[in-house]
Amino acid sequence: MIAPSKHFFIILTLRLCLCVIDSNAEEFVDPIDDRYKKVGITAAESLQERGYLAEEHFFVTPDGYRLCLTRGRNPLFKSRRSSSNEILNTKEPILFVHGILSSSPVFLANSAFVRPKDFTHLFGKDISLGDINVDEFARRLDYDPSLKSLPFLAMNLGHEVWLLNRRGTQKSEYKLGHLNRTVEEVLKAIPKTLFDARKIISLGGKSRRPKNKRLDFITRLLRKAFLLNRSLIMDAIKRNFESVAHTFDPNYWAYTMDEQVAYDLPLAVDYILANSEPTESGKVSVVGHSMGGALTLLALSDSKEFAARGKLSNA
């Protein structure tokens, strides 16, 4: 995890930019799709746009972070419990864990024209995501749009999909007991050094670059842009105040990969097993991208309990 003392204000800058973009976004038509989209759309909204069932679930870690899990299901697949409560579902739920500087909707972004379908009639009801042969699927599904997005493909095969927003990202910004700041305090917390182009380029460390007029010009430009957009930034903070204000405190970012390995992933898997359709294996398949994959591998190697409940997907 990046040390908050050096890089907090760079993260803060990105956070501010995203807030301003999100607060001023207007719906627009994507020429390659038949649906409307907007900047800042949540995973649940994206699933619902495509006709899938979506629910937002929350759990709290021991160190106070309130994290969001988005559950996605295909409405064409009904519950597979028998009248005697016997477990008939052979398909494990799948947890998707995103990488750094992104959030769970990244897994759903490439989803133009995707719709709920039932692919099991082509491959048998027991087919699961781990059994697929990409070339065979592409041929038999006639290059269906869901082949471009793993969560949608999984749901069209009858899997439950769960998307985790890691701490500090959309829907997972809240920390228990963390006092909110006023808008004025937030703006005062933004130092002049935030707009020093040399420090931004050197990622918070002391720049070894000689004095450079071009960098000085960029610094002045950044400061001027902040002053011109101060009202927009204040409006964005006010609109998203409860979820954003306390993240301006460097202490909010005082965590590492260790906490996510020890708390976040095991609790997410436990929550999924407690709230999804029971399966024969009693496990959760995990798909991790970038840091999400690293966290999953660390959790599997660090905890026998986690390894007994979660596994890397073969997909």
C-alpha positions in Angstrom: 0.0 0.0 0.0 1.3 3.5 -0.8 2.4 5.4 2.2 -0.2 8.0 3.0 2.4 10.5 4.2 3.9 10.8 0.7 1.0 10.1 -1.6 -2.2 11.1 0.2 -2.6 14.4 -1.6 -2.1 12.9 -5.0 -4.9 10.4 -4.2 -6.9 13.3 -2.9 -6.4 15.1 -6.2 -7.7 12.1 -8.2 -10.6 11.8 -5.8 -11.6 15.5 -6.3 -11.4 15.2 -10.0 -13.6 12.1 -10.0 -16.1 13.9 -7.7 -16.3 16.9 -10.0 -16.7 14.8 -13.1 -19.4 12.7 -11.5 -21.3 15.6 -10.1 -21.4 17.4 -13.5 -21.9 14.3 -15.7 -24.9 14.2 -18.0 -26.4 11.2 -19.6 -25.2 10.6 -23.1 -25.9 8.0 -25.9 -23.1 5.6 -26.6 -23.1 5.1 -30.3 -22.1 1.4 -30.0 -24.8 0.6 -27.5 -28.5 0.8 -27.2 -28.6 2.1 -23.7 -27.9 5.4 -21.9 -24.9 5.7 -19.7 -23.6 8.2 -17.3 -20.2 8.8 -15.6 -20.0 7.4 -12.1 -22.6 4.6 -12.6 -22.6 2.0 -9.8 -22.2 -1.7 -10.4 -25.8 -2.3 -9.3 -27.1 0.4 -11.8 -25.0 -1.2 -14.6 -26.5 -4.6 -13.8 -30.0 -3.3 -13.7 -29.5 -1.4 -17.0 -28.9 -4.8 -18.6 -31.9 -6.5 -17.2 -30.2 -8.4 -14.4 -31.2 -8.5 -10.7 -28.9 -6.4 -8.5 -28.6 -5.9 -4.7 -26.2 -3.9 -2.6 -24.9 -5.5 0.6 -22.7 -4.1 3.2 -20.4 -5.5 5.9 -18.1 -3.8 8.4 -14.4 -4.9 9.0 -12.9 -5.1 12.4 -11.0 -1.8 11.8 -14.2 0.0 10.9 -14.4 0.2 7.1 -17.9 -0.4 5.7 -17.5 -2.2 2.4 -20.0 -2.8 -0.4 -20.7 -6.1 -2.1 -23.0 -6.0 -5.2 -24.9 -9.2 -5.9 -25.9 -9.9 -9.5 -28.2 -12.6 -10.6 -29.9 -13.7 -13.9 -33.7 -13.5 -13.6 -34.0 -16.5 -16.0 -32.5 -18.8 -13.3 -34.8 -19.7 -10.4 -33.9 -21.0 -7.0 -32.7 -24.6 -7.2 -33.7 -25.8 -3.8 -35.9 -28.9 -3.7 -39.1 -29.2 -1.6 -37.0 -31.1 1.0 -34.5 -28.2 1.2 -31.9 -30.4 -0.5 -29.1 -28.5 -2.2 -29.3 -28.8 -5.9 -27.2 -25.9 -7.1 -23.8 -27.1 -8.3 -22.5 -23.7 -9.4 -20.4 -21.7 -7.0 -21.0 -18.0 -6.5 -18.1 -15.9 -8.0 -16.5 -13.0 -6.2 -14.8 -10.3 -8.4 -12.1 -8.2 -6.8 -10.9 -5.1 -8.7 -7.4 -3.6 -8.9 -5.9 -0.4 -7.6 -7.3 3.0 -8.7 -10.5 1.4 -10.0 -13.7 -0.1 -8.6 -16.1 -3.0 -9.3 -18.0 -1.4 -12.3 -14.7 -1.9 -14.3 -15.7 -5.5 -14.7 -19.0 -4.5 -16.3 -17.8 -1.7 -18.5 -17.5 -3.8 -21.7 -21.1 -4.8 -21.9 -22.7 -3.3 -24.9 -25.9 -5.2 -25.9 -25.6 -7.8 -23.2 -28.9 -9.2 -22.0 -30.0 -12.0 -19.6 -29.8 -15.3 -21.5 -29.8 -19.0 -20.5 -26.8 -20.7 -22.1 -27.2 -24.0 -20.2 -29.6 -25.4 -22.9 -26.5 -25.4 -25.2 -24.1 -27.0 -22.8 -26.1 -28.8 -20.1 -27.5 -27.5 -16.8 -24.4 -28.4 -14.9 -22.0 -26.3 -17.0 -20.1 -23.8 -15.0 -17.7 -21.0 -15.8 -14.7 -23.1 -14.8 -15.6 -25.7 -17.5 -15.6 -23.4 -20.5 -13.4 -23.7 -23.6 -13.2 -20.2 -24.9 -13.0 -21.1 -28.6 -15.9 -23.6 -28.3 -18.0 -21.1 -26.4 -17.3 -18.4 -29.0 -18.4 -20.7 -31.8 -21.5 -22.1 -30.2 -22.7 -18.8 -28.8 -22.1 -17.0 -32.1 -19.9 -14.4 -30.3 -22.6 -13.3 -28.0 -21.8 -9.8 -26.3 -21.5 -11.4 -22.9 -18.3 -13.2 -24.0 -16.6 -9.8 -23.6 -17.6 -9.4 -19.9 -16.9 -12.3 -17.5 -19.5 -11.4 -14.8 -22.3 -11.3 -17.5 -21.1 -14.6 -19.0 -21.1 -16.2 -15.5 -24.7 -15.0 -14.9 -25.8 -16.4 -18.2 -24.5 -19.7 -17.1 -26.4 -19.6 -13.9 -23.8 -18.3 -11.4 -24.4 -15.7 -8.8 -21.9 -12.9 -9.2 -20.7 -10.7 -6.3 -18.6 -7.6 -7.0 -16.5 -6.2 -4.1 -15.7 -2.5 -3.9 -12.5 -2.4 -1.9 -12.0 0.1 0.9 -11.7 3.7 -0.3 -13.7 3.2 -3.5 -17.2 3.9 -4.6 -19.9 2.8 -2.1 -17.1 1.6 0.3 -15.9 5.1 1.4 -17.5 5.1 4.9 -15.4 4.4 8.1 -17.1 4.0 11.4 -16.2 6.5 14.1 -14.4 8.7 11.6 -15.5 12.3 12.1 -16.7 14.2 9.1 -15.1 17.5 8.3 -16.8 20.7 7.2 -16.3 21.9 3.6 -14.1 24.7 4.9 -11.9 22.3 6.8 -11.6 20.1 3.7 -10.5 23.0 1.5 -8.0 24.2 4.1 -6.5 20.7 4.2 -5.5 21.1 0.5 -1.9 22.5 0.7 -0.2 24.7 -1.9 2.3 21.8 -2.4 -0.5 19.9 -4.0 -0.1 21.9 -7.1 3.7 21.6 -7.3 4.3 19.9 -10.7 7.7 18.8 -9.6 6.3 16.9 -6.5 3.5 15.4 -8.5 6.0 14.1 -11.1 8.3 12.7 -8.4 5.2 11.1 -6.6 5.7 13.1 -3.4 9.4 12.7 -3.0 12.1 15.3 -3.4 12.5 15.9 -7.1 16.1 15.7 -8.4 15.1 17.6 -11.5 16.8 20.9 -12.0 14.7 24.1 -12.1 12.5 23.9 -15.1 10.4 26.8 -16.4 7.9 24.4 -18.0 7.2 22.7 -14.7 6.9 26.1 -13.0 4.3 27.0 -15.6 2.4 23.7 -15.0 2.4 24.5 -11.3 0.9 28.0 -11.9 -1.6 26.4 -14.3 -2.7 23.8 -11.7 -3.2 26.5 -9.0 -5.2 28.7 -11.4 -7.4 25.7 -12.4 -8.1 25.0 -8.7 -9.1 28.6 -8.1 -11.3 28.7 -11.1 -13.0 25.4 -10.2 -13.1 26.0 -6.5 -16.9 26.5 -6.6 -17.3 23.2 -8.6 -15.1 21.4 -6.1 -17.1 22.8 -3.2 -20.4 21.8 -4.8 -19.1 18.3 -5.4 -18.0 17.9 -1.8 -21.4 19.2 -0.6 -23.3 16.8 -2.8 -21.2 13.8 -1.8 -20.3 15.1 1.7 -21.0 12.2 4.0 -19.1 9.7 1.9 -16.3 12.0 0.8 -15.4 14.5 3.6 -13.6 12.2 6.0 -11.5 10.7 3.2 -9.6 14.0 3.2 -7.9 12.9 6.4 -4.6 11.1 5.8 -5.5 8.7 8.7 -8.3 7.3 6.6 -5.7 5.9 4.2 -3.5 4.5 6.9 -4.0 0.8 6.0 -2.0 -1.7 3.9 -2.6 -4.8 1.9 -2.3 -6.7 5.2 -5.7 -5.5 6.5 -7.4 -6.3 3.2 -5.9 -9.8 3.3 -6.7 -10.4 7.0 -10.2 -8.8 7.1 -11.8 -7.7 3.8 -11.5 -10.8 1.6 -12.3 -13.4 4.3 -15.3 -11.4 5.5 -16.5 -11.0 1.9 -16.3 -14.7 1.3 -18.1 -15.5 4.6 -20.8 -13.0 3.8 -21.4 -14.4 0.3 -21.6 -18.0 1.7 -24.1 -16.8 4.3 -26.3 -14.9 1.8 -26.1 -16.8 -1.5 -27.7 -20.0 -2.7 -26.1 -23.0 -1.0 -23.9 -25.2 -3.2 -22.5 -28.6 -3.0 -18.9 -27.4 -2.6 -19.6 -24.7 0.0 -17.0 -22.5 -1.7 -16.7 -19.2 -3.5 -14.7 -18.8 -6.7 -12.6 -15.7 -6.7 -11.6 -13.7 -9.8 -9.0 -11.0 -9.0 -7.7 -8.3 -11.3 -4.2 -6.8 -10.7 -4.1 -6.0 -6.9 -7.3 -7.9 -6.5 -5.5 -11.0 -7.7 -2.5 -10.3 -5.5 -4.8 -9.9 -2.4 -6.5 -13.2 -3.3 -3.2 -15.1 -3.6 -2.0 -13.6 -0.3 -5.2 -14.6 1.4 -5.1 -18.1 0.1 -1.5 -18.5 1.3 -2.0 -16.7 4.6 -5.1 -18.4 5.9 -6.1 -22.1 5.8 -9.7 -21.1 6.7 -9.9 -18.7 3.7 -8.4 -21.4 1.5 -11.1 -23.8 2.6 -13.9 -21.5 1.6 -12.5 -19.6 -1.4 -10.6 -20.6 -4.5 -9.2 -19.1 -7.6 -11.5 -19.5 -10.5 -10.3 -21.6 -13.4 -11.8 -19.2 -15.9 
